[in-house]
Amino acid sequence: MDFFPIFLDIKSKPCLVVGGGSVAARKVTQLLRAKAQVLVVAPTLTSELQALADKGEITIAQRGFEPGDLENRALAIAATDNESVNEEVSRLAQERYIPVNVVDNPDIGSFITPSTIERDPVQIAVSTGGASPVLARQLRAKLESSIPAGYGHLASLVEEYRDQVKARFDSVELRRNFWESVLEGRFYELVLGGKLKAAREELERALDEASHVTEPSGEVYLVGAGPGDPDLLTFRALRLMQRADVVVYDRLVSQPILDMVRRDAELIYAGKARADHAIPQEELNMLLARLAKKGKRVLRLKGGDPFIFGRGGEEIETLMAEGVAFQVVPGITAAAGCASYSGIPLTHRDYAQSVCFVTGHLKDGSIDLNWPMLAQPQQTVVFYMGLHGVKAICDSLIAHGRDVATPAALVEKGTTPEHKVHIGNLETLPGLVEQHDIKPPTLIIVGEVVDMHEKLSWFEPSVSSN
Ligand code: SAH
C-alpha cells in the first residue's frame, strides 16, 4: 500500500487551486462541498469559476502563480495544463509541508484524490493508488448501484440517536449489539423504503426493549475459510467475519482473508504449523469458551472446512459442555479447492467412482491407514498433511497393489497466487518433491483423474512481481 487513506477536515480552511480550466473548476466544486475557503489563481478562468467568484463563494487572483500564494494554506491543488507550473506548485508546497495534489500526475504531488460515492454524511472513497483512474471510476459505478440512495438518511438517523443509545447502555459491546441488530432489521428496511417516521418509532421501540438487557451474550462462530483464495469464502463466513470481536485463526488462513475481518477485532494466532502448536488444543477449546462467556463474539477461523481434519468437532464439544452458543459454517475443503483449480475432477464416470480424503500425517514414521482399501483401483485418494510422508504414501500404495504408473499430483499452496501443480506417478512423485523447493500447505491427489489435468488445467495464477 503506497497511500495512507484519510478524510481531511478543511472546513473554513484556506485552500489554493492553481489553474482556471474545467479540471480546476471540478476540484473547486469538491473543495466547496467540504466547505473550504478557496483561492483560485489563474490568468484566465472558465465562466463557471467566474460566476462562483461573482457570488462571493471563492476568491480569485487573475494572474500567474506566485510562491506567496501558498502562504498559510491548508491544502493546494495544481490543475494547470502547464507541467512546469504544476511541478513548481508541488515542490514549493511540499517544502512547506502543505498537502498538494497535482491533477492527473499522482507521482509528483503528495496526495491523490479518490473517486467518491456520496450518501451524505456517508462517503466512500475508492483509490487504485494512482494505477488507473478509469478502474476506480468503474468500481465507483458498481458501488453506486449497490448502495441504496437512502443510506445517507440511515447514517443521519443513527447519528441523531447516538447519544441517547450511549446513555442507555454503558458497555461498548451492548451498544454495538444494539446497533447491529437494529441495522439488520426492520428499521433498516423502513429507512431505505423512505418511511422515516415509522423508522423512528421502530428505533425507539427497539431501544425500550433492549434497555432491559444487561449482559451481552457471546457466541462462537466456527467458520471454514476455504483453501486460500478469498473469493471462495461463503457469504455467511464473510458476514460473521465482520461481526467478530475476537478472531482466533490458524496458520492456514491466508492473509487476504484475515484482511477482511473487522478492523478493530482482536486477532489471536492459534498456530498449527507442523512443529508449532502455538496454543495446545485443550487450552484453545477453553479459550474459546472463556471469551464467549465474557460476551465476546468469537470467530474461530479455520482453513478449508472446520469438520475436515480441522478438529472442529473437539472445539464445539467443549463449547457444548460449557453451555456456550455456537454456529458452524462450512468452508471449501482443500481437496475440492485444489482439485478444481488444478483441473482435476475428483470423480469421473470412467476412472473413479469414489474419492477418499485421508490424513498423511505420520505418527512414529508410519502411517496407520487401511492400505488394502486405498490401493483399490477406480477411486481417487486425497492425502492431507502428506508432504513429509510422500515417499511412505507412494510406497505403501504400490506395496498393496496399486499400479506404479498410477498418476499422482502434489498441489502446492492451492488456489493462492502461488498455486503450483507437480505431476508424476506413484513411482516418480517422491523424487519430484525432493527436486523442488516445495512450500506447505500441499495436498496429494492419487488416481487416474490426475491425467485430466493436462486437458482441463485452466487456473493461471499471477504471482505479483514485488
Ligand atoms: N480443514 C482443512 C484441512 C486442515 S489439515 C480443509 O478442510 O482443507 C491441513 C492440511 O490441509 C494441509 O497439510 C494440506 O494438506 C491441506 N491444505 C489446506 N489448504 C491447502 C492449500 N491451499 N493447498 C494445499 N493443501 C492445503
Residues whose N, C-alpha, C, O or C-beta is under 5 A from the ligand:
A	BS01	SAH	P227 G228 G303 G304 D305 P306 I308 F309 G310 I332 T333 A334 F383 Y384 M385 G386 V411 E412 K413 G414 P441 T442 L443
